[in-house]
Amino acid sequence: MFWHGGTPNTGLPPEPLLADAERLGLRLVGADRPGYGGMTRDPDAPLVAVADDVAAVLDHLGLERCATLGHSGGDPRALATAARLPDRVTRVVAVSSPAPADAEGLDRSAGAPAGIAREQRAAAEGREALEAHLESEEFDPEQFTPSDRAALQGPWSWFMGVVAAATADGPDGQVDDLLAQQRPWGFPLDAVAAPVLVLHGADDRIVPPAHGAWLAARLRQARLEVVPGAGHVSVLEHAAGALAFLRG
């Protein structure tokens, strides 16, 4: 299973899923994206370029095929990998996934806190505006639901370490990530031939669940699961079933 972490994040597969993955016979693999973990930046690379990196990792490990799991900003990369490597990606799980910036008929900021809407507007304006926003904007705790905060105080406190590692050298990787998501993703959604599970928290404030519904309606083989009471992070507490889906 190839892990595509969110924004910002390193490629380290999530520790809270290791026990379930072992039980299911899944080998978890991940890789730092450009700009994270000391990796060289590639600021103008299209989002879909991640598929070449995944192929290189699979080749290096001698693996023919994989399933892929993304979370938040990692989901467009998981879908891009499936679109570009249809003979190598067997199944996809997209957890808390944003829709494309040009998603027709979707108000991307509806239901999100004001800080998220400001970040989206800054990303749409370009690099300078986004850098200024990230430098000046204080973290808004309202982005997380009570269930998110509980998860981050429990096993999913794992996120604190990988986010700190991803941003240890500054916000450049995060900026590049967000801008790549803002541009066209570089593949049509109907190019994703593999079965996809779209998993979303009903109370997600960072990426409201309308994003997941929009995506699921436009993928060729998608099943949408909306978890009552779950937020952007706490929905990952329900990922054991998603791993079973990947195992097939």
C-alpha positions in Angstrom: 0.0 0.0 0.0 1.5 3.3 -1.1 0.8 6.2 1.3 0.2 9.7 0.1 0.3 12.0 3.2 -1.5 15.3 3.5 -0.2 18.9 3.4 2.3 19.3 5.0 3.5 15.8 5.6 6.5 13.5 5.0 6.2 10.1 3.3 6.4 8.1 6.5 3.4 5.7 6.5 1.1 6.3 9.5 2.1 4.4 12.6 -1.5 4.1 13.9 -2.3 1.9 10.8 0.7 -0.5 11.1 -1.0 -3.1 13.3 -4.1 -3.4 11.1 -1.9 -3.4 7.9 0.2 -6.3 9.3 -3.0 -8.2 10.2 -4.2 -7.8 6.6 -0.8 -8.7 5.1 -0.3 -5.2 3.7 3.2 -3.7 3.3 3.1 0.0 3.8 5.3 2.2 1.6 5.7 5.9 1.3 8.1 8.5 -0.1 8.7 12.2 0.7 7.4 14.5 -2.0 9.6 17.3 -3.4 10.2 20.0 -0.8 9.8 17.7 2.2 12.3 15.8 4.3 15.3 17.3 2.6 14.0 16.4 -0.9 14.8 18.8 -3.7 11.9 21.2 -4.5 10.2 21.1 -7.9 7.9 24.2 -7.5 6.4 24.1 -11.0 5.9 20.4 -11.3 2.3 19.4 -12.2 0.5 17.4 -9.5 0.3 14.3 -11.7 4.1 14.1 -11.8 3.9 12.2 -8.5 3.0 9.1 -10.6 6.6 9.0 -12.0 8.0 9.1 -8.4 5.7 6.3 -7.3 6.7 4.2 -10.3 10.4 4.8 -9.5 9.8 3.7 -5.9 8.0 0.5 -6.9 10.7 -0.3 -9.4 13.4 0.2 -6.8 11.6 -2.2 -4.4 10.8 -4.7 -7.1 7.1 -4.3 -6.8 4.8 -4.7 -9.8 1.6 -3.4 -8.3 0.2 -1.6 -5.3 -2.9 -0.2 -3.8 -2.8 3.4 -2.6 -4.2 5.4 0.3 -4.3 9.2 0.5 -5.3 11.7 3.1 -6.4 15.3 2.5 -3.8 16.9 0.2 -2.4 13.4 -0.6 -5.6 12.3 -2.2 -5.2 14.1 -5.5 -1.8 12.4 -5.7 -3.3 9.0 -5.0 -5.8 9.5 -7.7 -3.1 10.9 -10.1 -1.1 7.7 -9.5 -4.0 5.5 -10.3 -4.8 7.5 -13.5 -1.3 7.4 -14.8 -0.4 3.9 -13.7 -3.6 1.9 -14.5 -1.7 -1.4 -14.8 0.0 -1.0 -11.5 -2.6 0.5 -9.1 -5.2 -2.0 -8.0 -7.4 0.1 -5.6 -7.5 3.6 -4.1 -8.8 5.0 -0.8 -9.2 8.8 -0.7 -9.7 10.0 2.9 -10.9 13.6 3.5 -10.2 14.5 -0.1 -10.5 18.0 -1.6 -12.1 18.4 -5.0 -10.2 20.2 -7.7 -10.0 24.0 -7.6 -12.1 24.2 -10.7 -14.8 21.8 -9.5 -17.9 22.8 -11.4 -21.0 23.5 -9.2 -19.1 23.2 -5.9 -18.6 26.0 -3.4 -15.3 24.7 -2.1 -15.3 26.9 1.1 -18.9 26.3 2.1 -19.0 24.9 5.6 -15.3 25.7 6.2 -13.9 28.1 8.8 -12.9 31.6 7.6 -9.2 30.7 7.8 -9.6 27.9 5.3 -11.4 30.1 2.9 -8.6 32.7 3.2 -6.0 30.1 2.5 -7.9 29.0 -0.6 -8.2 32.6 -1.9 -4.5 33.2 -1.2 -3.5 30.0 -3.1 -5.7 31.2 -6.1 -3.8 34.5 -6.1 -0.4 32.8 -6.4 2.8 32.1 -4.6 3.4 35.6 -3.1 -0.1 35.8 -1.6 0.0 32.3 -0.2 3.4 32.8 1.4 2.2 36.0 3.0 -0.9 34.3 4.2 1.0 31.4 5.8 3.4 33.7 7.5 0.8 36.0 9.0 -2.2 33.7 9.7 -2.4 32.2 13.1 -3.6 28.6 13.4 -7.4 28.5 13.9 -8.3 25.8 16.4 -11.9 25.8 15.0 -10.6 23.9 12.0 -10.6 20.8 14.1 -13.7 19.2 15.6 -13.7 17.9 19.2 -13.3 14.4 17.8 -10.3 15.6 15.8 -8.7 17.1 18.9 -9.3 13.8 20.8 -7.7 11.8 18.0 -4.7 14.2 17.9 -4.2 13.6 21.7 -4.4 9.9 21.2 -2.8 7.6 18.6 -3.0 10.2 15.8 -0.7 12.5 17.8 1.7 10.8 15.2 0.8 13.7 12.9 2.6 16.1 15.1 5.9 14.5 14.4 5.6 14.2 10.6 4.2 17.7 10.2 7.1 19.1 12.3 9.5 17.1 10.1 7.9 18.3 6.9 8.2 21.9 7.9 11.5 21.8 9.7 13.2 23.6 6.8 10.4 26.1 6.3 7.1 26.2 4.5 8.3 25.8 0.9 7.1 22.3 0.5 3.7 23.2 1.8 3.4 26.2 -0.5 4.4 24.1 -3.5 1.9 21.4 -2.5 -1.0 23.9 -2.2 -0.2 25.6 -5.4 0.0 22.3 -7.3 -3.4 21.4 -6.0 -4.7 24.8 -7.1 -3.6 24.3 -10.7 -5.3 21.7 -13.0 -4.4 18.3 -11.7 -3.3 17.0 -15.1 -5.6 14.1 -15.5 -9.4 13.5 -16.0 -11.1 11.9 -13.1 -12.6 9.3 -15.4 -9.1 8.1 -16.2 -9.0 6.5 -12.7 -10.0 2.9 -13.7 -9.3 1.3 -10.3 -12.1 1.0 -7.7 -12.0 3.9 -5.3 -13.3 4.2 -1.7 -14.0 7.9 -0.8 -14.0 8.1 3.0 -15.1 11.4 4.6 -16.0 12.7 8.0 -19.5 14.2 8.1 -18.2 17.0 10.4 -15.0 17.7 8.5 -14.4 21.5 8.6 -11.0 21.6 6.8 -12.4 19.8 3.7 -16.2 19.8 4.0 -17.9 16.5 3.0 -19.4 18.0 -0.2 -15.9 17.7 -1.7 -15.9 13.9 -1.2 -19.4 13.6 -2.6 -18.4 15.7 -5.7 -15.4 13.4 -6.4 -17.3 10.2 -5.9 -20.0 11.2 -8.3 -17.3 11.7 -11.0 -15.1 8.7 -10.6 -15.8 5.6 -12.6 -15.9 3.1 -9.8 -16.3 4.9 -6.5 -18.1 4.2 -3.3 -18.7 7.1 -0.9 -18.7 6.5 2.9 -19.5 9.4 5.1 -18.7 8.7 8.8 -21.1 10.4 11.2 -19.4 12.5 13.9 -16.0 12.3 12.3 -13.8 15.2 11.4 -10.8 15.7 9.1 -8.4 13.7 11.3 -10.7 11.5 13.4 -12.1 9.9 10.3 -8.8 8.0 10.1 -9.9 6.1 13.2 -12.2 4.3 10.8 -9.4 3.4 8.4 -9.2 -0.3 9.3 -12.1 -0.9 7.0 -10.5 1.1 4.3 -7.4 -1.0 4.6 -9.5 -4.1 4.1 -11.0 -2.5 1.0 -7.4 -2.0 -0.3 -6.6 -5.6 0.4 -9.6 -6.7 -1.7 
